[in-house]
Amino acid sequence: MAITTTFEQLEEVQAAITAVMSGQAYTWPSSGLSVTKADLKALSDREEILLKRYRAETGTGGMAINVGIPRRD
């Protein structure tokens, strides 16, 4: 199994969220069998984790500290 980047994992989670939003479950009328897609809450939680990790890895979205040199007047 290949190791995926945080960005790739984030894309996968967001694609799954889109799939869930377009139809959570389906039941085949002929057989009565049903399938349920991933839990939206779990995917949203995972997305938050990945977004935080991605921002930390890329240096975006974090707190910025501006260190200046004091002036002597």
Buried (B, 14 or more C-beta within 10 A) or exposed (E): EEEEEBEEBBEBBBEBBEEBEEEEEEEEEEEEEEEEBBEEEEBEEBBEEBBEBBEEEEEEEEEEEEEEEEEEE
